[in-house]
């Protein structure tokens, strides 16, 4: 039986990678599970293994005020995801969650 130090929550939330290593990127993804130490998600691009990563998780995107969780971490694992019948290649990525901050969407809040 696998034992983990922290509880994982199976959540499918929109995610965007904004920085991979030193490079600014714009890759979309979807979380699979989240813990206080990290996140497992799928994305359309493969970040550098072991490198730093910055990603933003959208919390309550359909609500009256969008709140995003901006995270900084390190890429622990990447593996291709089988997309049968689809030419686009996706990756499953495990990344640490070392620092984070909540960022509110001011434009939506003013409506």
Secondary structure, 3 states (H helix, E strand, C coil): CCCCCCCCECCCCEEEEEEECCEEEEEEEEEEEECCCEEEEEECCCCCCCCEEEEEEEECCCCCCCEEEEEEEEEEEEEEECCCCCCCCEEEEEEECCEEEEEECHHHHCC
